[in-house]
């Protein structure tokens, strides 16, 4: 892969503690595998400084995205961390920081909806997630930024909310909804990013079959969504996403690389400073 066009990992968590010991090596291996840049997203306010610090350390590779994930985890130090739906109180702490650092961001993210019953049990929790997403969406639009969207068990509701609020620039990462729901997003100009877990996911394979290449992007969601369950994923594995898209679309890997990179630069113009195509 190293001699081919560079690709972009549009959704990763490289500040996750699984990378504490070897992040420099992980990034070096990604570059050797042909990854030209990685968008690194946050999940909580506690992540914000870690994402920005990593971008400072690797300015030619790491592109920061800041936002509040719809599922929050209780503070560090708790033996059994509790996961729960995001609240407006969480957002109040984050909004000032988002405004302060928006000029550095490729996108506002990771934001979205997660209606998984384990941590979203009531209508009030769903309403709270929607309000937090709507406010972050409006902040992104205010600064002409795209949104990097999580939509687990909430694919159509997330697309509907984006449409209702006039969003025109969005990537729905690791979309787990129906292909028909994704196509309603395509009609709005939204993109869908494909992780290496496509190798073990018939749903992701159907998604790639349905969504045109002009609306596909590459991601790893590192350290999650790798080709093997419970094994740490890394940006270098993005080649797996390329190969599966090429196989399903019956096109060359090189075409997948070229078009997805062009798509990434179109959605995230800041990448044009890092990626030469």
Secondary structure as GFF3:
##gff-version 3
##sequence-region A 1 277
A	DSSP	beta_strand	7	12	.	.	.	ID=ss1
A	DSSP	three_ten_helix	17	19	.	.	.	ID=ss2
A	DSSP	alpha_helix	23	32	.	.	.	ID=ss3
A	DSSP	beta_strand	35	40	.	.	.	ID=ss4
A	DSSP	alpha_helix	45	57	.	.	.	ID=ss5
A	DSSP	beta_strand	62	66	.	.	.	ID=ss6
A	DSSP	beta_strand	71	73	.	.	.	ID=ss7
A	DSSP	beta_strand	83	85	.	.	.	ID=ss8
A	DSSP	alpha_helix	88	101	.	.	.	ID=ss9
A	DSSP	three_ten_helix	102	104	.	.	.	ID=ss10
A	DSSP	beta_strand	107	112	.	.	.	ID=ss11
A	DSSP	alpha_helix	123	142	.	.	.	ID=ss12
A	DSSP	beta_strand	146	150	.	.	.	ID=ss13
A	DSSP	alpha_helix	155	164	.	.	.	ID=ss14
A	DSSP	beta_strand	170	173	.	.	.	ID=ss15
A	DSSP	alpha_helix	179	186	.	.	.	ID=ss16
A	DSSP	beta_strand	191	194	.	.	.	ID=ss17
A	DSSP	three_ten_helix	196	200	.	.	.	ID=ss18
A	DSSP	alpha_helix	202	210	.	.	.	ID=ss19
A	DSSP	three_ten_helix	213	215	.	.	.	ID=ss20
A	DSSP	beta_strand	216	218	.	.	.	ID=ss21
A	DSSP	three_ten_helix	235	237	.	.	.	ID=ss22
A	DSSP	alpha_helix	238	249	.	.	.	ID=ss23
A	DSSP	alpha_helix	253	267	.	.	.	ID=ss24
A	DSSP	three_ten_helix	269	273	.	.	.	ID=ss25
###
